[in-house]
Amino acid sequence: MYEVLEKINLSFNEKQINRFNKFIEIITGYNSKVNLVSNNDIKYIFEKHIYDSLALNLFLTGYYNGKGIKLLDIGTGGGFPAVPLALAFENIEITAVDSTKKKIDFINIVKNELEINNLMTLCSRVEELDKSFKNKFDVVTSRAMAELRIILEYAVPYLKTEGYFVCYKSLKADDEIKSAQNALKILNAEIIDKIEYTLPVEAKTTRNLIVIKKKGGVSSLYPRKNGAIRKKPL
């Protein structure tokens, strides 16, 4: 199945394949206890979750030249895209954040069993991260967390100026982009790319990476508390 990674400009050696197979084995065993992915998806962990996570390489190959990157994955859930990215790209320093302790505990089990040295975990709400995390990261990612105009406020303040927020989205990407224009203006950010790709499943499933660039400073008011972000999106 790993041969399909060629479509997103990736190939794995035997060691990497073994580590990914072990990851699939671990998540399959733990899913009934922690509800990491839906039961309908458990047979398609690679196609729907690992491959989807690794599609970030379509962005990386266009915007970075192999240099060290500090990446923050917000709302990481069962570790997507953080864990696949950490396994595939050892030169990327990844911080995975989620507010559900059971899910962070699971990621730590994977981290320890697979000896993933470039992955750090934080159990916290994103908007409650220490101020030292603001303006720190080259890239922020988010997959299946919230509508774009909402997730922007969680993500952009943690980027360095000229850094990129890459948001995984479905076919509704264009509608979400339209409704996010005010948030982009307030947060001093702009959409610079939309990268389309297809998951390797029978029914054609189109996905998008929305690439947002932080142009300059952001008010210290952001991100607001979760209730305010959800009730009154920018």
C-alpha positions as a Markdown table, in Angstrom:
| # | Residue | x | y | z |
|---|---|---|---|---|
| 1 | Met | 0.0 | 0.0 | 0.0 |
| 2 | Tyr | 2.9 | 2.3 | 0.6 |
| 3 | Glu | 3.6 | 2.6 | -3.1 |
| 4 | Val | 0.7 | 5.1 | -3.4 |
| 5 | Leu | 2.8 | 7.6 | -1.5 |
| 6 | Glu | 4.5 | 8.4 | -4.8 |
| 7 | Lys | 1.4 | 10.5 | -5.6 |
| 8 | Ile | 2.4 | 12.9 | -2.8 |
| 9 | Asn | 6.1 | 12.8 | -3.6 |
| 10 | Leu | 7.1 | 10.3 | -0.9 |
| 11 | Ser | 8.8 | 6.9 | -0.6 |
| 12 | Phe | 9.7 | 5.0 | 2.5 |
| 13 | Asn | 12.6 | 2.6 | 3.3 |
| 14 | Glu | 12.1 | -0.7 | 5.1 |
| 15 | Lys | 12.7 | 0.8 | 8.5 |
| 16 | Gln | 10.0 | 3.5 | 8.0 |
| 17 | Ile | 7.5 | 1.0 | 6.7 |
| 18 | Asn | 8.1 | -1.2 | 9.7 |
| 19 | Arg | 7.5 | 1.8 | 12.1 |
| 20 | Phe | 4.3 | 2.7 | 10.3 |
| 21 | Asn | 3.0 | -0.9 | 10.4 |
| 22 | Lys | 3.7 | -0.9 | 14.1 |
| 23 | Phe | 1.8 | 2.4 | 14.5 |
| 24 | Ile | -1.2 | 0.9 | 12.6 |
| 25 | Glu | -1.0 | -2.1 | 14.9 |
| 26 | Ile | -1.0 | 0.1 | 18.1 |
| 27 | Ile | -3.8 | 2.4 | 17.0 |
| 28 | Thr | -6.0 | -0.6 | 15.9 |
| 29 | Gly | -5.5 | -2.2 | 19.3 |
| 30 | Tyr | -6.2 | 1.0 | 21.3 |
| 31 | Asn | -9.1 | 2.4 | 19.2 |
| 32 | Ser | -11.9 | 0.6 | 21.1 |
| 33 | Lys | -10.6 | 2.0 | 24.4 |
| 34 | Val | -9.9 | 5.6 | 23.4 |
| 35 | Asn | -12.1 | 6.1 | 20.3 |
| 36 | Leu | -9.3 | 7.6 | 18.2 |
| 37 | Val | -11.0 | 7.2 | 14.8 |
| 38 | Ser | -14.5 | 6.1 | 13.9 |
| 39 | Asn | -15.2 | 2.4 | 13.8 |
| 40 | Asn | -16.0 | 2.6 | 10.1 |
| 41 | Asp | -12.5 | 4.0 | 9.4 |
| 42 | Ile | -10.4 | 1.6 | 11.4 |
| 43 | Lys | -9.9 | -0.7 | 8.4 |
| 44 | Tyr | -8.7 | 2.3 | 6.4 |
| 45 | Ile | -6.3 | 3.9 | 8.9 |
| 46 | Phe | -3.6 | 4.1 | 6.2 |
| 47 | Glu | -5.8 | 5.4 | 3.4 |
| 48 | Lys | -8.0 | 7.9 | 5.3 |
| 49 | His | -5.7 | 9.0 | 8.1 |
| 50 | Ile | -2.0 | 8.3 | 7.5 |
| 51 | Tyr | -2.0 | 9.1 | 3.8 |
| 52 | Asp | -4.1 | 12.2 | 4.4 |
| 53 | Ser | -1.7 | 13.4 | 7.1 |
| 54 | Leu | 1.3 | 12.8 | 4.9 |
| 55 | Ala | -0.2 | 14.9 | 2.1 |
| 56 | Leu | 1.3 | 17.8 | 3.9 |
| 57 | Asn | 4.4 | 16.9 | 1.9 |
| 58 | Leu | 2.7 | 18.5 | -1.1 |
| 59 | Phe | 3.0 | 21.8 | 0.8 |
| 60 | Leu | 6.5 | 21.1 | 2.2 |
| 61 | Thr | 8.1 | 20.3 | -1.1 |
| 62 | Gly | 6.7 | 23.6 | -2.5 |
| 63 | Tyr | 7.6 | 25.9 | 0.4 |
| 64 | Tyr | 10.6 | 24.4 | 2.3 |
| 65 | Asn | 13.9 | 23.0 | 1.2 |
| 66 | Gly | 14.6 | 20.4 | 3.8 |
| 67 | Lys | 15.6 | 22.8 | 6.6 |
| 68 | Gly | 14.6 | 22.2 | 10.2 |
| 69 | Ile | 11.0 | 23.2 | 10.8 |
| 70 | Lys | 9.2 | 23.8 | 14.1 |
| 71 | Leu | 5.6 | 22.6 | 13.6 |
| 72 | Leu | 2.6 | 22.8 | 16.0 |
| 73 | Asp | -0.3 | 20.5 | 15.4 |
| 74 | Ile | -3.4 | 21.8 | 17.1 |
| 75 | Gly | -6.4 | 19.6 | 18.1 |
| 76 | Thr | -4.3 | 16.5 | 17.2 |
| 77 | Gly | -6.8 | 13.9 | 18.5 |
| 78 | Gly | -5.3 | 10.5 | 17.9 |
| 79 | Gly | -2.2 | 12.0 | 16.5 |
| 80 | Phe | -3.2 | 13.0 | 13.0 |
| 81 | Pro | -1.3 | 14.5 | 11.3 |
| 82 | Ala | 1.4 | 14.8 | 14.1 |
| 83 | Val | 2.5 | 11.2 | 14.4 |
| 84 | Pro | 2.7 | 10.3 | 10.7 |
| 85 | Leu | 4.6 | 13.5 | 10.1 |
| 86 | Ala | 7.0 | 12.8 | 12.9 |
| 87 | Leu | 7.7 | 9.3 | 11.6 |
| 88 | Ala | 8.2 | 10.5 | 8.1 |
| 89 | Phe | 10.2 | 13.7 | 8.7 |
| 90 | Glu | 12.7 | 13.3 | 11.4 |
| 91 | Asn | 14.1 | 16.8 | 10.6 |
| 92 | Ile | 10.8 | 18.4 | 11.7 |
| 93 | Glu | 10.4 | 19.3 | 15.4 |
| 94 | Ile | 6.7 | 18.6 | 16.1 |
| 95 | Thr | 4.5 | 19.6 | 19.0 |
| 96 | Ala | 1.1 | 18.0 | 19.2 |
| 97 | Val | -1.6 | 19.6 | 21.3 |
| 98 | Asp | -5.0 | 18.3 | 22.4 |
| 99 | Ser | -7.2 | 18.9 | 25.4 |
| 100 | Thr | -8.2 | 15.2 | 25.9 |
| 101 | Lys | -5.8 | 13.5 | 28.2 |
| 102 | Lys | -6.6 | 10.0 | 27.0 |
| 103 | Lys | -5.6 | 10.9 | 23.5 |
| 104 | Ile | -2.4 | 12.6 | 24.6 |
| 105 | Asp | -1.6 | 9.5 | 26.7 |
| 106 | Phe | -2.1 | 7.4 | 23.6 |
| 107 | Ile | 0.3 | 9.5 | 21.6 |
| 108 | Asn | 2.8 | 9.2 | 24.4 |
| 109 | Ile | 2.5 | 5.4 | 24.2 |
| 110 | Val | 3.2 | 5.5 | 20.5 |
| 111 | Lys | 6.0 | 8.0 | 21.0 |
| 112 | Asn | 7.7 | 5.7 | 23.5 |
| 113 | Glu | 7.2 | 2.4 | 21.7 |
| 114 | Leu | 8.4 | 3.8 | 18.4 |
| 115 | Glu | 11.1 | 6.0 | 19.9 |
| 116 | Ile | 9.9 | 9.1 | 18.1 |
| 117 | Asn | 12.4 | 11.7 | 19.3 |
| 118 | Asn | 11.1 | 14.7 | 17.3 |
| 119 | Leu | 7.6 | 14.7 | 18.8 |
| 120 | Met | 6.5 | 16.5 | 21.9 |
| 121 | Thr | 3.0 | 16.4 | 23.4 |
| 122 | Leu | 0.9 | 19.0 | 25.4 |
| 123 | Cys | -2.4 | 18.3 | 27.0 |
| 124 | Ser | -4.0 | 21.7 | 26.9 |
| 125 | Arg | -6.6 | 23.8 | 25.2 |
| 126 | Val | -4.9 | 25.6 | 22.3 |
| 127 | Glu | -6.0 | 29.1 | 23.5 |
| 128 | Glu | -4.6 | 28.3 | 27.0 |
| 129 | Leu | -1.0 | 27.6 | 25.8 |
| 130 | Asp | 1.7 | 29.6 | 27.6 |
| 131 | Lys | 2.4 | 32.9 | 26.0 |
| 132 | Ser | 5.9 | 31.7 | 25.2 |
| 133 | Phe | 4.4 | 29.6 | 22.4 |
| 134 | Lys | 3.2 | 32.6 | 20.5 |
| 135 | Asn | 5.2 | 33.6 | 17.4 |
| 136 | Lys | 7.3 | 30.5 | 17.8 |
| 137 | Phe | 6.4 | 28.1 | 15.0 |
| 138 | Asp | 7.3 | 27.9 | 11.3 |
| 139 | Val | 4.2 | 25.8 | 10.5 |
| 140 | Val | 0.9 | 25.2 | 12.3 |
| 141 | Thr | -1.4 | 22.4 | 11.1 |
| 142 | Ser | -5.0 | 21.4 | 11.9 |
| 143 | Arg | -7.1 | 18.6 | 10.6 |
| 144 | Ala | -10.8 | 18.2 | 11.2 |
| 145 | Met | -11.0 | 20.6 | 14.1 |
| 146 | Ala | -13.3 | 23.5 | 13.2 |
| 147 | Glu | -14.5 | 25.8 | 10.5 |
| 148 | Leu | -11.7 | 27.8 | 8.9 |
| 149 | Arg | -12.8 | 31.2 | 10.3 |
| 150 | Ile | -12.7 | 29.7 | 13.8 |
| 151 | Ile | -9.6 | 27.7 | 13.6 |
| 152 | Leu | -7.6 | 30.7 | 12.2 |
| 153 | Glu | -7.8 | 32.4 | 15.6 |
| 154 | Tyr | -6.4 | 29.4 | 17.3 |
| 155 | Ala | -3.6 | 28.9 | 14.8 |
| 156 | Val | -2.2 | 32.2 | 13.5 |
| 157 | Pro | -1.0 | 33.8 | 16.8 |
| 158 | Tyr | 1.4 | 30.9 | 17.3 |
| 159 | Leu | 3.1 | 31.4 | 14.0 |
| 160 | Lys | 6.3 | 33.3 | 13.3 |
| 161 | Thr | 5.8 | 36.2 | 10.9 |
| 162 | Glu | 6.0 | 34.7 | 7.4 |
| 163 | Gly | 5.1 | 31.3 | 8.9 |
| 164 | Tyr | 2.4 | 29.1 | 7.4 |
| 165 | Phe | -0.9 | 27.7 | 8.8 |
| 166 | Val | -1.9 | 24.6 | 6.7 |
| 167 | Cys | -5.5 | 23.6 | 7.3 |
| 168 | Tyr | -6.7 | 20.2 | 6.0 |
| 169 | Lys | -10.2 | 20.7 | 4.5 |
| 170 | Ser | -12.7 | 18.8 | 2.4 |
| 171 | Leu | -14.7 | 19.9 | -0.7 |
| 172 | Lys | -16.3 | 22.8 | 1.3 |
| 173 | Ala | -13.0 | 24.6 | 1.4 |
| 174 | Asp | -14.1 | 27.4 | -1.0 |
| 175 | Asp | -17.1 | 28.2 | 1.1 |
| 176 | Glu | -15.1 | 28.3 | 4.3 |
| 177 | Ile | -12.5 | 30.6 | 2.6 |
| 178 | Lys | -15.2 | 33.1 | 1.7 |
| 179 | Ser | -16.5 | 33.2 | 5.3 |
| 180 | Ala | -13.0 | 33.6 | 6.7 |
| 181 | Gln | -12.1 | 36.9 | 5.0 |
| 182 | Asn | -12.7 | 39.1 | 8.1 |
| 183 | Ala | -10.7 | 36.7 | 10.3 |
| 184 | Leu | -7.8 | 36.8 | 7.9 |
| 185 | Lys | -7.8 | 40.6 | 7.9 |
| 186 | Ile | -7.9 | 40.9 | 11.7 |
| 187 | Leu | -5.2 | 38.3 | 12.2 |
| 188 | Asn | -2.9 | 39.8 | 9.5 |
| 189 | Ala | -2.9 | 36.7 | 7.4 |
| 190 | Glu | -3.7 | 35.8 | 3.8 |
| 191 | Ile | -4.5 | 32.6 | 1.9 |
| 192 | Ile | -1.7 | 32.0 | -0.7 |
| 193 | Asp | -2.5 | 28.5 | -1.9 |
| 194 | Lys | -5.0 | 25.7 | -2.0 |
| 195 | Ile | -3.5 | 22.3 | -2.8 |
| 196 | Glu | -5.9 | 19.6 | -3.9 |
| 197 | Tyr | -5.3 | 15.9 | -3.6 |
| 198 | Thr | -7.3 | 12.6 | -3.6 |
| 199 | Leu | -7.3 | 9.9 | -1.0 |
| 200 | Pro | -6.4 | 6.4 | -2.2 |
| 201 | Val | -9.9 | 4.9 | -1.6 |
| 202 | Glu | -12.5 | 3.4 | -4.0 |
| 203 | Ala | -14.9 | 6.3 | -3.9 |
| 204 | Lys | -13.1 | 9.4 | -5.1 |
| 205 | Thr | -12.4 | 11.6 | -2.0 |
| 206 | Thr | -11.0 | 15.0 | -2.7 |
| 207 | Arg | -9.2 | 16.9 | 0.0 |
| 208 | Asn | -7.5 | 20.3 | 0.2 |
| 209 | Leu | -4.6 | 21.9 | 2.0 |
| 210 | Ile | -5.4 | 25.6 | 2.5 |
| 211 | Val | -2.1 | 27.4 | 2.9 |
| 212 | Ile | -2.3 | 30.6 | 5.0 |
| 213 | Lys | 0.7 | 33.0 | 5.5 |
| 214 | Lys | 1.1 | 35.2 | 8.5 |
| 215 | Lys | 2.1 | 38.6 | 7.2 |
| 216 | Gly | 2.9 | 40.4 | 10.5 |
| 217 | Gly | 2.1 | 40.9 | 14.1 |
| 218 | Val | -1.2 | 39.9 | 15.7 |
| 219 | Ser | -2.9 | 41.6 | 18.7 |
| 220 | Ser | -2.1 | 40.0 | 22.1 |
| 221 | Leu | -5.9 | 39.7 | 22.5 |
| 222 | Tyr | -5.9 | 36.6 | 20.3 |
| 223 | Pro | -6.7 | 33.8 | 20.7 |
| 224 | Arg | -9.6 | 34.7 | 22.9 |
| 225 | Lys | -11.2 | 32.2 | 25.3 |
| 226 | Asn | -12.8 | 29.2 | 23.6 |
| 227 | Gly | -16.4 | 30.3 | 24.3 |
| 228 | Ala | -15.8 | 33.7 | 22.7 |
| 229 | Ile | -14.2 | 32.2 | 19.6 |
| 230 | Arg | -17.0 | 29.8 | 19.0 |
| 231 | Lys | -19.9 | 32.2 | 19.8 |
| 232 | Lys | -18.5 | 35.2 | 18.0 |
| 233 | Pro | -16.1 | 34.1 | 15.3 |
| 234 | Leu | -14.0 | 36.9 | 13.8 |
